[in-house]
């Protein structure tokens, strides 16, 4: 059983020699991610870039080898911005920040770091030759779990050879999507977890060829210590990234819930999870064994692909994700079913004296469950994606899915723009067209631990979001707003919502 305190690091870490940067780029800066991805598409950064936290090690080596004189204006600005962020990551930092908002944030995407309104945070980062740590203490005046003091974003990490071992409460993002992902996202608050990640994507060489393939891997074991049907559920995650060519990146992800109170939690159970032997009546226990409580767990798995190129000297990229629930009882090799998809296209343009990352992204989580009214996926009943009949709280933590921002039975189409220029002021805009809970069903409308936490009925929404961020010396200021219009299928009145927010950060 996984056991550690909510604050996994202690004051003894002050003693380490100061030398290097933080191990990774976290999920808090969408502008940094946009510039890293642009440099990767140019071949300046060679490491895989669709798994966050993203290791600084290879990025540092790559950008230190690049010469500004060899680059065009856009690439120069991207390189300067990334180098500046690396310079900040090399410092021992003490940061004070607070944010205020008129409402809780309904959807938390990459680059957004608050969910509940009105937070105050003090954090300190310590960096050593073989060690890095961060202590972040947050006070929230309006928590959704009655815990006003939190330690989200805290971690301790040490290096052993080419591996980074860590423990803490870190946000993660697995996949190429900019607005959301079908795998892990930072939509839910981070859960306590231990993790092992490859520090450098040292390539593997294919025999008898000159082909080298950079690759990274990370695995984690987290504890879902919130209020849920099966208390103390464990979440195992695995992510492999590799780049067969400079322009192509492939990712493979798995998530599995297992153990918890009154559930099997021995090593043989975990081995069955690893082998995918957890599909009742298929590649796992028999129906009778599952009825006796011997089903190992609940897992999802899938892959994603991102390919970049140029058309008439205009850069663009395409990406696609397929992520599936566990098996459909067909037996044989059918260990996955109810696949859902994400697809997107992105490019960079120059407008209004800025370089912009522009993307159009669509996602669908509306799976027609094979155990619905007709039993064959034709009943139009959802309520199965991110769900499970034993782990009934589903792939959710603190009342938010750990994956797609829009939970199950939803479709999204998002047009986004992210400024990439090396300026003190940065902008992000989004227009979202959403269909939430499309089947107009909820597993347990009166039970807060089961079912769709976003809406118990079908909701069609249009949302416009804008954010501006300005840096001045040791200060950083962020202003933003979400404007949305919703139509509910069982309510005649429409609903307009305005959420304005502001954040102030000071590096002490």
N, C-alpha and C positions, 0 to 999 in steps of 0.2 A: 504494500500500500504506500502511496506517495504521501509523505508527511514533511512539510516545512512551513515556516511561519510566513505571514503575508509580507514581512520585510526581510528579505533573504541576505542582507549584507549588514556589516557591522563596522564600528569605528576603527578596528584594527587595520583596515585597508588603507588608512592614511600613510602607512609606513613604506609603501612601495615606491620605488624610484620612478620619477616622472620622465616619460620619453615619447610615447607613441600617441596615436589618436584613439578615439573610441573605436571599438571593433567594427561598427556597422553604421550604415545610414538607416534611420528609422522611418516610420510612416508619416511623420509630422510635416514634411515639406514637399508639397506637390511641385514647386518650382525647381527644386533640386532634382527631383526625379525626372522632370521633363528634359532638363539639360543633360543629365546622365544618359538618358535614352537617346537623345540626339547624337551625342558623341559616340555611343555604341553603334548607331546606325551608320555612322561615318567610318567605323572600324578603328577609331582612336581608343575606345574602351573595348576590350576583347572578352571580358568576363560576362557570363549570363547575368541578366538584369531584371528578371521578372519575379524574384523572390525577395521579400523584405521581412526582417532586417537584411540589408544587402552589405556584404563585407567591404570595408574600405581598402583592404590590403591590395587587391589587384587594381582597383580604380586609382589608387595612389601611384602605383608603378606606371600605369598607362599614361596618366595625365602628366607625370613628370618627364616622360619621354617625348611628349608632343611639343612642337615649336610653333609659337604664334605666327612666325613669319611664313609658315607653310599653309596657313589656314585662311579661309575667306572670313568676312566680317562676322557672319552668324556663328561660325564655329569658334572664332576667337572669343566672342561674348559668352558662349556656353562654357568654354574652357576656363575663362577667368572666373565665372560664377562658381563652378565646381571647385576650383582651386581655393577660392575664398572660403567656401563652406568647409573644405578640408582643414584650412588654417584654424577655423573656429573649433573644429572637432579635436584638434591637437591640444587644446588648452584644458586645464582644470577649470571648470566653470561653476559658478554659483549664480543661479538664475531665479529671479522673482517674477511671477506673472499672475495676472488675474483676468478673468473674463466676466462680462455681464451679458445677459440675453433676456429678451422678453419671454421666451419659452424654452423648454427643453428642445434639443435638436432631434428631429424625428429620424433623419438619415445621417449617418456619419461615414463619410467617404475618405479616400486617401487625402492626406493633407489637412484633415480636420481632427482636432484633438479634444473636443469637449462634447459631452452628451447631455449632461444636466446643466441647467443654467446656473450662473453665479458660482464661480470656483476661484479659489486662491491657492497658488502652488509655490513652494520653495524647493529647489532641487540643487544638488551638488554632484559634480562629476569628478572622478579620480582616475587617473591614467598612469599605468606603469609599464615596465618592460614586458611582463608576462601576465598582467592583470589590468582589468578596467572595472569600474563600478559606478553606479549612479543611485543616489538616494533622492527620491522625489516624494514629498509629502503634500497632499492636496486636501484642502478643506472645502466641502460643498455645502451650501446653505439649503439646498433642495434635493437631497439624494433620493433615488427611487428605491433604495434598499435600507433606509434609515441609518446608514453608516456615513457620518459626516466627514470622517477622517479616512483617507485612503492612501495607498502607496503605489498606485498605478505608475508605470514607467520605470520603476526601480529594478535594478538587476545587479548581479555580480558575475564576472566572467574571467576565465583564465585560459591561457594558451598552452597547448601541449603538442609540440610538433606542428603539423598542419591542421590541427583541430582546435575549435573553440568550445569550451564547456561553459554553460551558463545556467543560472537559476534566477527567476524573478517574475515580474509581471510586465510582459512586453506585448505591444501591438504587432500584428503580423499581416502580411498581404501576399497571397500566393496567386500569381496569374498576371496576364498582360493587360487586363481591363483597367481603365482609368477611373470610371465611376463606381463600379462594383466588380465582384468576382464570385464565381460559383463555389470556390474553395474558401480558404481563410481570408477574412478581411478584418479591418479594425472597427467594424460596425458595433460589436459588443465590447464591453470593457475587457481588458486583458485578464486572463485567469492565471493563477500561480502555476508555473511550469518549469521543468528542467529540460535542457536542450543540448544537442551536440550538432555542430555545423562545421563544414569544411572551411578553413580560413582562406585558402587560395585555390582558384580553379585551375590548378596545374593540369595541363592537358594530357590525355592519353593518346598515344600514337598507334595508328592502325598498322599492323604488320605488313611489310613489303610495300608501303606507300609513304608519301610525304604528308599524309593527312594527320593533323592533330586536332583533337576535340576537347576544348575546355569544358569542365563539368564541376558542378557543385551539388552538395547534398546536405539536407538538414533533417533531423528527426527530433520530436519533442514528446513529452508526456506531461499533460496538464491535469489539474484537479478542478472539477466543476463543483466548487464548494458553496454554491448558492442554494436557494430554496427550490427544490425540484422533486419530482415523483420518486426517482431513485437518487438518494442523497450520496454525495461523494463519488459520483461517476467520474471515471478517468477518460481523458481524451488523448489518444495517440495520433500523431501526425507524422507524415513522411513526405518529403519533396525532393525530387531529383530534377536538375536543370542541366542541359548541355547544348552546345552550339556546333552542329555538324559543319556549318559554313558561317562566314562572317555575317550573313544576312538572315540566317535561320536559327531560331531558338525554340527548343522543345522542352516542355515541363511535364512531369508525371507526379500526381498528388494522390495521397490517401489520407482519409480521416476515419477513425474508429472509436466509438464509445464502448466501454466495457467496464467490468468490475462494478464498484459501488456497493452500498449496503444490501446485504442478503443476496448478492450475485456472485457467481464463480469468479475468482480473481487469482487463481494459481498460474504458474508459468505455462502449463500445458494449454490453458485457456488462451493466453496471449499468443502462443504458437499457432493455435487454430485461427486466431485473428490474422496473423501474418500470412498464413496460407490461404486465407479467404474461405475457410471452412466454417462459415457461420450463416449459411443459407438453408433454412429449414426445408427439408424435402428435396434439396438439390445437392450441392457439393458440401453439405454440412450435416448436422444432426437430422435424424428422422423427425417426422411430424410428432411422433409419440415422445421422443426425447425432448423436443422443444416444449411440448405441453408440460413436461416435468421440470421445466426451468433450466434446461441445459444448453440453451442457445447462447453462444459466446458473446455476441455483441451486435452493434449496429454500425455499419461502415458505408462510406462513399469513396469512390475512386474515379479518376479521369485523367485527361491529358489536355494540354494547351499548346498551340503553335503560334509563333509570331514570325512573319517574314517581311523584310524591308527591301526596298528597291528605289529606283528613280524612273519617272516617265516624263520625257521632254525636259530633263534637268530638274524636275520637281520631285522632291523626296516624298515617299509615302510608305505606309506599312499596313499590312492586313494581319488580323489575329482572330483566332478561333479557339473556343474551349468546349469540350464535352465532359460533363461530370455526372456520374450516375449513382443512384442508390444501389444497395446490395440486391442480390439475385431475385429472379422471378419464378423460382421453383421449376425451371425447365430441366435442371440437372445438366450433366455433361460439363461443357466449358462455359455454360451460361451462368456466370457468377455476378453479373451486373445487369441491371434493368432500369427502366424509367429514366433514361438519359435526358438531361436538359442541356441547353446550349447557350453560348454567348458568341457574338461575332462583332468585329469592329474594324474601322478603317481610320487611319490618321495621316496627317501631313503637317508640314510647317510652312507658314507664309509670313510675309512682311507687310504690316499694316499699322498706320497710326504711329509710326516711328518705333514700333516694337516688332520683335519676332514672336510668333504665336504657334503653339502646338494646337492644332484643330483635330477633333475626333468626333466620330459618329459611332455610337455603340448600342447594340441591342442585346437584350437578355430575356430568356424565357425559363421560368421555373414551374410552369403549369404542367404537371405530370398527371396523366390519366391512370389512376391506380388500378392495378389488376385485381385488387381485392375490393373494388367498388361494388356498386349495386349489381352490375352484370358479371363481375368477376373476370372480365377480359379486357378492361381498359376502354370500354365503349360507353360507360355510364356518365361520362363528363364529370365524375366526382374526383376532386383532387385530394388535398389533405394527406399526401403521402411523402412528398419530397421534404427532406429535413425532418421527417417524422419517424416514429418507430412504435411498435405495439408494446414493447417492454420499457424502453427508455422514452416514456411518453412526453417528457418535456422537449425532446427532440434535440437537434443540433443548435441549441440556444443556451445562452449564458446571461444571467441578469436580465431576462426578459427581452433579449435581442438575439437574432440568429448570429452565429459566429461566421456565417458565410454571406450570401447575398443580402444587401441592404433591404431588399423588398420581400424577403421571406419566400414562402412557397406560393404556388398558384398565381404568379405575377408575371407580367411582361413589362419591359422598360425599353424606351428609346431615348437616348441622351445625346444632345449636341453640346460639346464643350470646347472652351478656348482657354489656354493657359499661356501667360506671357513667359518668354524665355530669355529676354534681353538682360544684360548685365547692368541693371539700373537699381536705384534705391527703392523704387516703387514697382510692385508686381500686381498683376490682376488675374482673376479667374472668373469665368462666367459659365453657367450651365443652363440649358433648357431641357427639362425632363417631361416626357409624356409617359404616364404610368397607368397600368391597370392592376390594381391590388386585389388579392383574394378573388380571382375571376370566377371561381365556381360558386361564390356567394354562400359558402359553407364554413363552419368552424367546428373543430372536433369537440370543444367544450367551452361554449361561450361564457359560462359562469365560473370556470376554473382558471385562475391566473397562471397555473403551471403547465397547462396543456393548450395547444392550438396556436393559431396565428396571433402574435402580439400586436400587429399593426392595426388590423381592423377585423371585426367579426363578420362584416358584410362586404360585398363587392364595392370597390371605390375606384373611380376614374379620376386621375389627378393630372393637372398641368402645373409645373413648378419652375419658377425662374429663380436662380441663385446667383449672387454676385459677391465677390470678395476683393478687397484691395488691401495690400500689405506694404507698409513703408518702414524702412530702416533708417535710423539716424544715430550715428555713433553707437553707444551701447543700448539703444532703445529700439524696439520694434513694435509697431502699432498695426492692428488689423481691424478693419470694419467690414461688416457683411450683412446680408439680408437674404431671407428665403421668402418668396411670395408664391402662394399656392392657391389653386382653385380646385375644389373637389366636388364630385357628384356621386352620391350614394344610391345604389340600386333600390333600396327599400325606404329611402327618405326623399320626399319631393324637393326639399330645400337644398340648395347648394351651399357650400361652406368656403369662405375665403379666410386664409390664415396669413398673417404677417409675423415673421420672426426676425428681429434685428438684433445683432450682437456686436460686441466690441471686445478686443483683447489687447492688453498692454504687457510687454515683456521687457525686463531690464537685466542685463548681464552685469552682475556686481563686480 
